[in-house]
Amino acid sequence: MTTIGFIRHGSTEWNRLGKLQGQLDTDLTDEGREQARLLGLRLSQESWDGIVSSDLKRANETAHIISTLSGIPLLRTDKRLRERKYGLVEGTTVAEREERWGADWKLQDLGQESDSELWARWIELETEILNQHPSKKILLISHGGFIVQILRVLKLNQEEFLQNTSLTLLLRQRDQWELQLYNCLTHLQTTAEPTNGLKVNMTR
């Protein structure tokens, strides 16, 4: 049974400013690097076989920090794990988008990657992972819009907003994925508060 651990990259300045990053290549902030460091320390206590990362800088740096601290090998970067392409709206805030294109900007053709295009690159990558890493545990470091869309199509999506460096676990059972953990942030806890992260048992 193959296990995938989806990780959203660490925080960036554009995350803080509310700008849509898409495939523009932004850097981690110091906060984002610290988030990745804490996740790397957490994962050093777990058993994983490898990391595959988006080639965008914010994900790739997250992957290198995690790999260095956890000892989990970084197998490669893969552009198929990139964030969804948002075209003309990349680099804008909600207010800027609505000012330029109106409240229905999502319904307009502004160069966005379609759901079917995003799904096609996932299916190609998923097939490779299942063939190359059967019964292995692989971490995929990617982006919020990409991960959420994959879960939505798999009918495993949740209402809770996907946070930076959150861990989401999918277990392959026969011919479908089972969602075991969503948006887990236990590595960022500093007090004895309830565990962040939704434990679920859903299949597609």
CORDAUR-V704556 format. One line per field, one symbol per residue. phi: phi as a letter, one per 40 degrees, with the letter a starting at -180 (. if undefined). A space follows every 50 residues. Layout:
BEGIN
phi = ???
END
This chain:
BEGIN
phi = .cbbbcbcdccbccdccgcccfcccbccccccccdccccccccccbbbci bbbdccdccccdccccccccgccccabacccccdcbgcccgbcdcccccc bgccdccccbgcccdcccccccdccdccccccbcgbbbcbcabdcccccc ccccgbcbccccccgcbbbbbcbfbacbccabfcbdcccbbccdcchccb abbb
END
